[in-house]
Amino acid sequence: MDTPLSTIAVVGLGTMGTGIADVLVRAGREVVGIDISESAAARAVAALEASTARAVARERITEDERQDALARFRVYSDLQAAAAADLVIEVVPEEYGTKQEVFRALDGIVRPDAVLATGTNALSVTRLAADSAHPERVLGLHFFAPVQAMKLVEVVSSVLTDPRAVDAVTRLAQDLGKEPVAVGDRAGFIADGLLFGYLNQAAAMYEARYASREDIDAAMKLGCGLPMGPLELLDLVGVDTARTVLDAMYQASHDRLHAPAPILKQLAEAGLTGRKAGRGFYTYAAPGSAEKVADALTPEVSGAGGAGREVRSVGVAGSGTMASGIAEVFAKAGYDVVLAARSPEKADAAKAYIATSLARSVSKGRMTAEARDETLDRITPAGSLDAFAEVDLAVEAVAEDLGIKQELFARLDKICKPGAVLATTTSSLPVVACARATTRPRDVIGMHFFNPAPAMKLVEIVRTVLTADDVHATVREVTAKIGKHGVDCGDRAGFIVNALLFPYLNNAVKMVQEHYATLDDIDTAMKLGGGYPMGPFELLDVVGLDVSLAIEKVLHREFRDPGLAPAPLLEHLVAAGCLGRKTGRGFREYARR
């Protein structure tokens, strides 16, 4: 185990095995590719030839380096070819029986000092090691697809693993230009342990017909900056693979959030496993294709379905960052805006904040000075809601307190003209409770903007059971006119984004609370392995731990699922006044301004 890992056997030449072989040969390793399928081996060779040819075309390697790399890759159909390997990495199908058969066979083939690694992303490394004649040399080496691009490698130890084996594969991962993260043996490890719970909830949300597949995916991409929506990602990973991973996670945790959504079983057993089958949650041009094609579930381009009410003027209630941002968005889109605060001074300060924001846009060349002046001229500050008497759309962006919002809606009911649309920007409170504070609940709807409103493209459009069709159509039309992407959802806690995002954040806190992984390792794993723009603890500290805890409590009260109960560590930090960046300390410490 102390010898360099120069010759490496890769058992299983599917997409993952081929990707691992690719990065190994480019790093100068001798690679023995083994697959019982001759066609799979041939595809692996062709894929390596194609990827190295692209690398030459992009001037990343020379033609001589390409030929050297290809010469280091040899394929076989018999495990005996692994006899001289320093390290064997198995990436065969995600089934205990298949993997155990490989490990038992390798015991009689490889040298006693060879390291055996499983590429599993869900199964127990300990269980696989226990079946080996030399469990101390067995560990997990979890790469992420596409291997050539993804930097994360999870190095998984069991209680039986020799530390020298861990050190050897960690050095290898570093030599490959990867970021190795050491983790213990539990289902899903770090990245998939957090990712698949989120994917499962998205599948359940779609199965419940709460929102369309397109709106769920758009919400998470635009609201969280993710490279793919959860249903798109399930199709890429494979619906059958996701079901296997979740099954393993549920067996270990008995957390209902990990119990595979029934739709995953239905799709998998019907052979609708995602891109590789040509159909999963979406339909694709051909098996293996990334090109989505229209099917019976594809929404019509027209979208709104019916005519809305005319909107020429908009009232925005509030003076904080969100209210100012929303007022700026409407004014830039050409609407006359009344910006009402609790006093004329607060309203003037909010308009001054908008002026500063627009000045930054001018300095960065995003808008002209003339457009800035025209935008500011459209905004009229007011010290009272009475100024909303003639607006066509009133949008409240006051404190996230139901009592305060209900009082405001009761006042809007008396002030606003008949036919005016009344919208709340709440991120977690029941919209219908605001509607019931008025005598015209049909005119009330949710418009959940994301912060900062001028930059974020998403608006969650929240209908209650009382919202009129033309009110919904009005808000869809207005959302499009202000350059935002509207997604439809029902009036339940968290809507789409927060209902999927905050359980994921809460589970990350539980990982730290249980001493499974460090803050840094979890943040690294989710950025490098999941493509998240920020790690969960970076995000929690930005959002504010008090805000996060409040949302978690709302979700827990609404759905009554024990898995949604706020992590005690989160509650303790909030009780201690450690609320994140705004207080200088949350999960991490920050320099005070």
Backbone hydrogen bonds, N-H to C=O, Kabsch-Sander energy under -0.5 kcal/mol:
donor,donor_aa,acceptor,acceptor_aa,energy
6,S,4,P,-1.6
8,I,6,S,-0.5
8,I,30,E,-3.1
9,A,87,L,-2.6
10,V,32,V,-2.8
11,V,9,A,-0.6
11,V,89,I,-2.6
12,G,10,V,-0.7
12,G,34,I,-3.3
18,T,14,G,-2.6
19,G,15,T,-1.9
20,I,16,M,-2.4
21,A,17,G,-2.4
22,D,18,T,-2.2
23,V,19,G,-2.0
24,L,20,I,-2.0
25,V,21,A,-2.5
26,R,22,D,-1.9
27,A,23,V,-0.9
28,G,25,V,-1.5
29,R,24,L,-2.3
30,E,6,S,-2.2
31,V,29,R,-0.5
31,V,72,R,-2.8
32,V,8,I,-2.5
33,G,31,V,-0.7
33,G,74,R,-3.2
34,I,10,V,-2.8
35,D,76,Y,-2.2
38,E,36,I,-0.6
41,A,37,S,-2.0
42,A,38,E,-2.4
43,R,39,S,-2.4
44,A,40,A,-2.1
45,V,41,A,-2.2
46,A,42,A,-2.4
47,A,43,R,-2.7
48,L,44,A,-2.3
49,E,45,V,-2.5
50,A,46,A,-2.4
51,S,47,A,-2.7
52,T,48,L,-2.3
53,A,49,E,-1.7
54,R,50,A,-2.1
55,A,51,S,-1.8
56,V,52,T,-1.9
57,A,53,A,-2.4
58,R,54,R,-2.0
59,E,56,V,-1.8
60,R,55,A,-3.1
61,I,55,A,-1.0
66,R,62,T,-2.1
67,Q,63,E,-2.5
68,D,64,D,-2.2
69,A,65,E,-2.3
70,L,66,R,-2.6
71,A,67,Q,-1.9
72,R,68,D,-0.9
72,R,69,A,-0.9
73,F,70,L,-1.3
74,R,31,V,-2.2
74,R,72,R,-0.6
76,Y,33,G,-2.8
81,A,78,D,-1.9
82,A,79,L,-2.4
83,A,80,Q,-1.7
85,A,82,A,-1.9
86,D,7,T,-2.7
87,L,7,T,-1.4
88,V,115,V,-2.4
89,I,9,A,-3.1
90,E,88,V,-0.6
90,E,117,A,-2.8
91,V,11,V,-3.3
95,E,93,P,-2.5
99,K,95,E,-2.3
100,Q,96,Y,-3.2
101,E,97,G,-1.9
102,V,98,T,-1.5
103,F,99,K,-2.4
104,R,100,Q,-2.6
105,A,101,E,-1.9
106,L,102,V,-2.3
107,D,103,F,-1.5
108,G,104,R,-0.6
108,G,105,A,-1.0
109,I,106,L,-1.9
110,V,106,L,-2.4
111,R,83,A,-0.5
114,A,111,R,-1.5
115,V,86,D,-2.5
116,L,137,R,-2.4
117,A,88,V,-3.4
117,A,115,V,-0.5
118,T,139,L,-2.4
119,G,90,E,-2.5
128,L,124,S,-1.6
129,A,125,V,-2.8
130,A,126,T,-2.5
131,D,127,R,-0.8
132,S,129,A,-1.8
137,R,134,H,-1.8
138,V,135,P,-1.4
139,L,116,L,-2.0
140,G,156,V,-2.8
141,L,118,T,-2.8
142,H,154,E,-2.7
143,F,141,L,-0.9
144,F,152,L,-0.6
149,A,146,P,-1.2
150,M,146,P,-2.7
152,L,528,L,-0.6
153,V,179,E,-1.8
154,E,142,H,-2.2
155,V,153,V,-0.6
155,V,181,V,-2.5
156,V,140,G,-2.3
156,V,154,E,-0.7
157,S,155,V,-0.6
157,S,183,V,-2.1
161,T,158,S,-1.0
162,D,136,E,-3.1
165,A,162,D,-1.3
166,V,162,D,-1.4
167,D,163,P,-2.6
168,A,164,R,-2.1
169,V,165,A,-2.1
170,T,166,V,-2.2
171,R,167,D,-2.3
172,L,168,A,-1.8
173,A,169,V,-2.6
174,Q,170,T,-2.1
175,D,171,R,-2.4
176,L,172,L,-1.7
177,G,174,Q,-1.7
178,K,173,A,-2.5
179,E,151,K,-3.6
181,V,153,V,-2.5
183,V,155,V,-2.6
185,D,157,S,-0.6
186,R,184,G,-1.2
189,F,186,R,-2.5
192,D,188,G,-0.8
193,G,188,G,-1.8
194,L,190,I,-1.7
195,L,191,A,-3.1
196,F,192,D,-2.4
198,Y,194,L,-1.3
199,L,195,L,-2.3
200,N,196,F,-2.4
201,Q,197,G,-2.0
202,A,198,Y,-1.9
203,A,199,L,-2.2
204,A,200,N,-2.3
205,M,201,Q,-2.3
206,Y,202,A,-2.2
207,E,203,A,-2.6
208,A,204,A,-2.0
209,R,206,Y,-1.8
210,Y,205,M,-1.9
211,A,205,M,-0.6
216,I,212,S,-2.4
217,D,213,R,-2.3
218,A,214,E,-2.6
219,A,215,D,-2.4
220,M,216,I,-1.7
221,K,217,D,-1.9
222,L,218,A,-2.9
223,G,219,A,-2.5
224,C,220,M,-1.1
225,G,221,K,-1.1
226,L,220,M,-1.3
233,L,229,G,-2.4
234,L,230,P,-2.1
235,D,231,L,-1.8
236,L,232,E,-1.7
237,V,233,L,-3.1
238,G,234,L,-2.4
239,V,273,T,-2.1
242,A,238,G,-2.6
243,R,239,V,-2.2
244,T,240,D,-2.1
245,V,241,T,-2.7
246,L,242,A,-2.7
247,D,243,R,-2.4
248,A,244,T,-2.2
249,M,245,V,-2.3
250,Y,246,L,-2.9
251,Q,247,D,-2.4
252,A,248,A,-1.3
253,S,249,M,-2.6
254,H,250,Y,-2.9
256,R,254,H,-0.5
258,H,255,D,-2.3
259,A,255,D,-0.5
259,A,256,R,-0.8
264,L,261,A,-2.0
265,K,261,A,-0.9
266,Q,262,P,-2.3
267,L,263,I,-2.6
268,A,264,L,-2.4
269,E,265,K,-2.7
270,A,266,Q,-1.1
271,G,268,A,-1.4
272,L,267,L,-2.5
273,T,271,G,-1.5
274,G,279,R,-2.1
275,R,235,D,-1.8
276,K,235,D,-0.5
277,A,274,G,-1.3
278,G,274,G,-1.0
278,G,275,R,-0.8
279,R,274,G,-1.3
280,G,282,Y,-3.2
283,T,293,V,-0.5
284,Y,278,G,-2.9
285,A,291,E,-2.4
288,G,275,R,-3.5
289,S,286,A,-2.4
292,K,290,A,-0.6
293,V,283,T,-2.6
298,T,295,D,-1.5
303,G,300,E,-0.6
304,A,302,S,-2.3
309,R,470,D,-0.7
314,V,336,D,-3.0
315,G,393,L,-3.0
316,V,338,V,-3.0
317,A,395,V,-2.6
318,G,316,V,-0.6
318,G,340,A,-3.0
324,S,320,G,-2.5
325,G,321,T,-2.3
326,I,322,M,-2.5
327,A,323,A,-2.5
328,E,324,S,-2.3
329,V,325,G,-2.1
330,F,326,I,-2.3
331,A,327,A,-2.4
332,K,328,E,-2.5
333,A,329,V,-1.2
334,G,331,A,-1.6
335,Y,330,F,-2.2
336,D,312,R,-1.6
337,V,378,R,-2.6
338,V,314,V,-2.6
339,L,337,V,-0.6
339,L,380,T,-2.3
340,A,316,V,-2.3
340,A,338,V,-0.8
341,A,382,A,-2.3
347,A,343,S,-2.1
348,D,344,P,-2.6
349,A,345,E,-2.2
350,A,346,K,-2.1
351,K,347,A,-2.1
352,A,348,D,-2.3
353,Y,349,A,-2.0
354,I,350,A,-1.8
355,A,351,K,-2.3
356,T,352,A,-2.0
357,S,353,Y,-2.1
358,L,354,I,-2.8
359,A,355,A,-2.1
360,R,356,T,-1.8
361,S,357,S,-1.6
362,V,358,L,-2.1
363,S,359,A,-2.5
364,K,360,R,-1.6
365,G,362,V,-1.6
366,R,361,S,-2.8
367,M,361,S,-0.9
372,R,368,T,-2.1
373,D,369,A,-2.3
374,E,370,E,-2.2
375,T,371,A,-2.3
376,L,372,R,-2.5
377,D,373,D,-2.1
378,R,374,E,-1.0
378,R,375,T,-0.7
379,I,376,L,-1.3
380,T,337,V,-3.1
380,T,378,R,-0.6
382,A,339,L,-2.5
387,A,384,S,-1.4
388,F,385,L,-2.5
389,A,386,D,-1.3
391,V,388,F,-1.2
392,D,313,S,-1.7
393,L,313,S,-1.3
394,A,421,V,-3.0
395,V,315,G,-3.5
395,V,393,L,-0.5
396,E,394,A,-0.5
396,E,423,A,-2.7
397,A,317,A,-2.9
401,D,399,A,-2.5
405,K,401,D,-2.4
406,Q,402,L,-2.9
407,E,403,G,-2.1
408,L,404,I,-2.1
409,F,405,K,-2.7
410,A,406,Q,-2.1
411,R,407,E,-1.6
412,L,408,L,-2.6
413,D,409,F,-2.2
414,K,410,A,-0.9
414,K,411,R,-0.5
415,I,411,R,-1.9
416,C,412,L,-2.8
417,K,389,A,-0.7
420,A,417,K,-1.9
421,V,392,D,-2.5
422,L,443,D,-2.5
423,A,394,A,-3.4
423,A,421,V,-0.5
424,T,445,I,-1.9
425,T,396,E,-1.4
433,A,430,P,-0.6
434,C,430,P,-0.9
434,C,431,V,-0.7
435,A,431,V,-2.2
436,R,432,V,-2.4
437,A,434,C,-1.0
438,T,435,A,-1.9
443,D,440,R,-2.1
444,V,441,P,-1.4
445,I,422,L,-2.0
446,G,462,V,-2.5
447,M,424,T,-3.1
448,H,460,E,-2.8
449,F,447,M,-1.1
450,F,458,L,-0.7
455,A,452,P,-1.1
456,M,452,P,-2.7
459,V,485,H,-2.1
460,E,448,H,-2.1
461,I,459,V,-0.6
461,I,487,V,-3.2
462,V,446,G,-2.1
462,V,460,E,-0.7
463,R,461,I,-0.7
463,R,489,C,-1.6
467,T,464,T,-0.6
468,A,442,R,-2.5
472,H,468,A,-2.0
473,A,469,D,-2.5
474,T,470,D,-2.1
475,V,471,V,-2.2
476,R,472,H,-2.2
477,E,473,A,-2.3
478,V,474,T,-2.7
479,T,475,V,-2.6
480,A,476,R,-1.9
481,K,477,E,-2.1
482,I,478,V,-1.8
483,G,480,A,-1.5
484,K,479,T,-2.3
485,H,457,K,-3.7
486,G,484,K,-0.7
487,V,459,V,-2.1
489,C,461,I,-2.1
491,D,463,R,-0.7
492,R,490,G,-1.7
495,F,492,R,-2.1
498,N,494,G,-1.0
499,A,494,G,-1.3
500,L,496,I,-1.3
500,L,497,V,-0.7
501,L,497,V,-3.3
502,F,498,N,-1.8
504,Y,500,L,-0.8
505,L,501,L,-2.0
506,N,502,F,-2.6
507,N,503,P,-2.3
508,A,504,Y,-1.6
509,V,505,L,-1.8
510,K,506,N,-1.9
511,M,507,N,-1.7
512,V,508,A,-1.6
513,Q,509,V,-2.7
514,E,510,K,-2.2
515,H,512,V,-1.8
516,Y,511,M,-2.5
517,A,511,M,-0.7
522,I,518,T,-2.3
523,D,519,L,-2.7
524,T,520,D,-2.6
525,A,521,D,-2.5
526,M,522,I,-2.2
527,K,523,D,-1.8
528,L,524,T,-2.9
529,G,525,A,-2.5
530,G,525,A,-0.5
530,G,526,M,-0.7
531,G,527,K,-0.6
532,Y,526,M,-2.1
539,L,535,G,-2.4
540,L,536,P,-2.4
541,D,537,F,-1.9
542,V,538,E,-1.4
543,V,539,L,-3.1
544,G,540,L,-2.4
545,L,579,L,-2.2
548,S,544,G,-2.5
549,L,545,L,-2.4
550,A,546,D,-2.1
551,I,547,V,-2.1
552,E,548,S,-2.5
553,K,549,L,-2.4
554,V,550,A,-1.9
555,L,551,I,-2.5
556,H,552,E,-2.5
557,R,553,K,-2.4
558,E,554,V,-2.2
559,F,555,L,-2.5
560,R,556,H,-2.0
564,L,561,D,-2.3
565,A,562,P,-1.6
570,L,567,A,-0.9
571,E,567,A,-1.7
572,H,568,P,-2.7
573,L,569,L,-2.1
574,V,570,L,-2.0
575,A,571,E,-2.4
576,A,572,H,-1.6
577,G,574,V,-1.6
578,C,573,L,-2.6
579,L,577,G,-1.2
580,G,585,R,-2.3
581,R,541,D,-2.1
583,T,580,G,-1.4
584,G,580,G,-0.8
584,G,581,R,-0.7
585,R,580,G,-1.1
586,G,588,R,-2.9
590,Y,584,G,-3.3
